[in-house]
Amino acid sequence: MSIGQTFLGLLEATPRHGYDIKRLYDERFGHARPVAYGQVYATLSRLLRGGLVEVESVEPGEGPERKRYAITEAGVTDVAQWLARAEKPEPYLQSTLYTKVVLALLTGRPAADVLDVQRAEHLRMMRELTRRKRDGDLAEQLICDHALFHLEADLRWLELTAARLDELAAAVRS
């Protein structure tokens, strides 16, 4: 997810302070990984330099001045273009897990154990997401469904790979 475009989208409704952006981001998108304050202000600085946001007002406070950020027309255009673009599907599991399986085979370790450990972790995560889905609002349910569908696809890959380990081992050794 692009944090910059997400911040722009959050600013499109109304100008906000950095801490308001963080709070709203964490509520809507940061369940598993809340954004750090440093990242919020670094991102806002980058958006400011790029002309995508502007400082609408500066208010004195107990500590540092509080800036209220507003999206610019260029920022609105940027968000619209970002929303209209398809995201590139990423085969994220292959890069790490496939590497582990092949390395296990190359080093004489039991690759089936690598797959079993991963399968157990996927099932644990699926149970956690199912609990979150049951207890959550509609947004949380949709987020959990998305993750669950990806985990189900990963499990299918784990099963297929386990069934083809002998064939993979022969290919890796040749």
Buried (B, 14 or more C-beta within 10 A) or exposed (E): EEBBBBBBBBBBEEBBBBEBBBBBBBEEBBBEEBBEEEEBBEBBEBBBEEEBBBEBEEEEEEEEEBBBBBBBEBBBEBBEEBEEEEEEEEEEBEEEBBEBBBEBBEEEEEBEEBBEEBBEEBEEBBEEBEEBBEEBEEEBBEBBEEBBEEBEEBBEBBEEBBEEBEEBBEEBEE
